[in-house]
């Protein structure tokens, strides 16, 4: 999967990227003054929005292409701090992106987590380990906003993978579904090309 992710960024196959940010985040996020973790962040402009809401934002992303693109496309200067994972630290901004394997990221004490397109990118057999790792990085009472997708995977297959309510609540039983709507127009083109006509985005908090 790691190799495939690098290939996608090299070839520009990033149909999940939302250039104007995620509407559900702007509608449902309710936290300010938090240290926010954004796993598998890509070059998401959602990190800019979260910072503007008064948060300190830390992303983790495997692809150096994606990390560099975030700073270059948003005209943000940065300094690279070496460590177990190189940290791209924005100058005069409260945004840092670590570049490398998320499972090698070990900074703790995050008070909030925004997951849009991370959990659903992972194969089912990897998700439990991902959730366990996330929980180890967060404070016990951390605020979470998790966005999943649901669709007929007999017609199309991920990533992003379809996820049921039962599976998600098996990972985080305390989450509540706050929104659910058809978002096929913003889905990866491969889904529509395969004949999928509905893809529901579900928001959990």
C-alpha positions in Angstrom: 0.0 0.0 0.0 2.9 2.4 0.8 4.3 2.0 -2.7 0.8 2.6 -4.3 0.4 5.8 -2.2 3.7 7.2 -3.5 2.7 6.3 -7.1 -0.6 8.1 -6.8 1.2 11.3 -5.8 3.8 10.9 -8.4 1.1 10.5 -11.1 -1.3 13.0 -9.7 -4.0 10.4 -9.0 -5.5 12.2 -6.0 -9.2 12.2 -6.8 -10.0 12.4 -3.1 -8.4 15.8 -2.7 -10.9 18.7 -2.1 -9.3 21.9 -3.3 -11.7 24.1 -1.4 -11.8 22.0 1.7 -14.4 19.8 3.3 -17.9 21.2 3.8 -18.7 18.8 6.7 -15.6 20.0 8.6 -16.7 23.6 8.4 -20.3 22.7 9.4 -19.7 20.3 12.3 -16.3 21.1 13.9 -16.7 22.6 17.4 -13.3 22.9 18.9 -10.9 25.8 19.3 -7.6 26.2 21.2 -6.7 22.5 20.7 -3.7 20.6 19.5 -5.3 18.9 16.5 -3.9 15.7 14.9 -4.7 15.3 11.2 -3.5 11.8 10.1 -2.7 11.0 6.5 -3.3 14.6 5.7 -2.1 14.9 2.1 -2.1 18.5 1.1 -5.5 19.2 2.6 -6.4 22.9 3.0 -8.6 21.8 5.9 -5.5 22.3 8.0 -5.6 26.0 7.2 -9.2 26.1 8.2 -8.5 24.3 11.5 -5.7 26.7 12.3 -7.9 29.7 11.5 -10.3 28.4 14.1 -7.6 28.9 16.8 -6.0 25.5 16.8 -2.5 24.2 16.6 -2.4 21.7 13.7 -0.2 18.7 13.2 -0.5 16.6 10.1 1.2 13.3 9.3 1.7 12.4 5.6 3.7 9.7 3.9 4.4 11.5 0.6 7.0 14.2 0.6 5.4 15.4 -2.7 2.1 16.1 -0.8 3.8 17.8 2.1 5.8 20.2 -0.1 2.8 20.9 -2.3 0.8 22.0 0.8 3.3 24.7 1.7 4.1 25.7 -1.9 0.5 26.0 -3.1 -0.5 28.0 0.0 2.6 30.2 -0.2 3.7 29.3 3.4 7.4 29.3 4.2 8.7 26.5 6.4 11.7 25.0 8.1 12.5 21.3 8.0 13.3 19.9 11.5 15.1 16.6 11.4 14.0 13.7 13.7 12.6 10.2 13.5 10.2 11.8 11.0 11.2 15.0 9.3 8.9 17.8 10.5 8.0 20.6 8.1 7.3 23.5 10.4 5.5 26.5 9.1 7.1 29.9 9.7 4.9 32.1 11.8 2.0 29.7 11.5 0.7 27.0 13.9 1.0 24.2 11.3 3.5 21.3 11.3 3.5 18.3 9.0 5.6 15.2 9.7 6.6 13.2 6.7 6.7 9.5 6.9 4.8 6.4 8.0 2.0 7.3 10.4 2.8 4.2 12.5 6.3 5.6 13.1 4.9 8.9 14.5 5.0 9.0 18.2 4.2 12.5 19.5 1.5 12.3 22.2 -1.0 14.6 24.0 -3.2 15.7 21.1 -6.5 17.1 22.3 -8.4 16.6 19.0 -8.4 14.6 15.9 -9.7 15.2 12.4 -9.9 12.2 10.2 -11.3 12.7 6.7 -10.1 10.0 4.3 -7.5 8.4 6.5 -9.3 5.5 8.2 -11.3 4.7 5.1 -8.1 4.6 3.0 -6.8 1.6 4.9 -7.6 -2.0 4.3 -9.9 -3.6 6.9 -7.1 -5.7 8.4 -5.0 -2.6 9.1 -7.8 -0.4 10.6 -7.7 -1.8 14.1 -4.0 -1.1 14.5 -4.5 2.4 13.1 -7.2 3.1 15.6 -5.1 1.8 18.5 -2.2 4.0 17.4 -4.5 7.0 17.1 -5.8 6.4 20.6 -2.3 6.3 22.0 -1.6 9.7 20.6 -4.7 11.4 21.9 -5.6 12.5 25.4 -8.4 10.4 26.9 -11.1 13.1 26.4 -9.9 14.2 23.0 -12.5 15.7 20.6 -12.9 13.7 17.4 -14.5 14.4 14.0 -14.4 11.3 11.8 -15.7 11.3 8.2 -16.4 8.0 6.5 -18.0 6.9 3.3 -20.7 4.3 2.5 -21.4 2.9 -0.9 -22.2 -0.3 -2.8 -18.8 -2.0 -2.9 -20.2 -4.6 -5.3 -20.1 -1.9 -7.9 -16.9 -0.1 -7.0 -14.0 -0.7 -4.6 -11.7 1.5 -2.6 -9.8 3.2 -1.5 -11.6 5.0 0.0 -13.3 1.9 1.4 -17.0 1.8 2.4 -17.4 1.5 6.1 -20.5 0.5 8.1 -21.8 2.1 11.2 -21.2 -1.1 13.2 -17.5 -1.2 12.2 -16.8 2.4 13.1 -18.6 2.2 16.4 -16.7 -0.9 17.2 -13.6 1.3 17.1 -15.0 4.3 18.9 -18.3 3.5 20.6 -18.7 7.0 21.9 -19.1 8.7 18.5 -22.5 10.0 17.4 -23.6 10.3 13.8 -24.2 14.0 13.1 -24.7 14.0 9.3 -25.2 11.6 6.4 -25.7 12.7 2.8 -25.0 11.6 -0.8 -21.7 13.1 -1.9 -21.1 11.2 -5.1 -20.3 14.4 -7.0 -17.2 14.9 -4.8 -16.2 11.3 -4.9 -13.2 9.9 -6.8 -13.9 9.9 -10.5 -13.2 6.1 -10.6 -16.4 5.5 -8.7 -18.6 7.3 -11.1 -16.8 5.7 -14.0 -17.5 2.3 -12.5 -21.2 3.1 -12.5 -21.7 4.1 -8.9 -24.6 6.6 -8.5 -24.6 7.1 -4.7 -21.8 7.5 -2.2 -22.8 8.7 1.2 -20.5 10.7 3.4 -21.1 10.2 7.1 -19.9 12.5 9.8 -19.2 11.3 13.3 -18.4 13.4 16.3 
